[in-house]
């Protein structure tokens, strides 16, 4: 099974952030994988509140 690391997830978040117009809200449903709970991901989300 392929593993997904927090750096790959942050690249995905950056791609979504760059693609979605600023006036639109972004909603994401995440599973319970530790990748989404990494401190770097939490820091990214704090800097990008939408």
C-alpha positions as CSV (number, residue, x, y, z in Angstrom):
1,X,0.0,0.0,0.0
2,X,1.3,3.4,-0.9
3,X,2.1,5.7,2.0
4,X,1.2,9.4,2.0
5,X,3.4,11.8,3.9
6,X,2.6,15.2,5.4
7,X,4.7,16.9,2.7
8,X,2.6,15.4,-0.1
9,X,-0.5,16.4,1.7
10,X,0.8,20.0,2.1
11,X,1.6,20.0,-1.7
12,X,-2.0,19.0,-2.3
13,X,-3.3,21.7,0.0
14,X,-1.1,24.3,-1.8
15,X,-2.5,23.1,-5.2
16,X,-6.1,23.5,-3.9
17,X,-5.3,26.9,-2.4
18,X,-3.8,28.1,-5.7
19,X,-6.7,26.7,-7.8
20,X,-9.8,27.8,-5.9
21,X,-10.7,31.5,-6.2
22,X,-10.0,33.5,-3.0
23,X,-13.7,34.3,-2.5
24,X,-14.7,30.7,-2.3
25,X,-14.6,28.6,0.9
26,X,-12.8,25.3,0.9
27,X,-14.3,22.3,2.6
28,X,-12.4,19.0,2.9
29,X,-13.4,15.7,4.5
30,X,-10.3,13.9,5.8
31,X,-9.9,10.4,7.1
32,X,-8.3,9.5,10.4
33,X,-4.8,9.1,9.0
34,X,-1.9,10.6,11.0
35,X,-0.7,12.5,7.9
36,X,-3.5,15.0,8.5
37,X,-2.6,15.4,12.2
38,X,1.0,16.3,11.7
39,X,2.2,19.6,13.3
40,X,3.3,20.9,9.8
41,X,-0.2,20.4,8.5
42,X,-1.8,22.1,11.5
43,X,0.6,25.0,11.0
44,X,-0.4,25.2,7.3
45,X,-4.1,25.2,8.1
46,X,-3.5,28.0,10.7
47,X,-1.9,30.1,8.0
48,X,-4.7,29.4,5.5
49,X,-7.9,29.7,7.5
50,X,-10.4,29.3,4.6
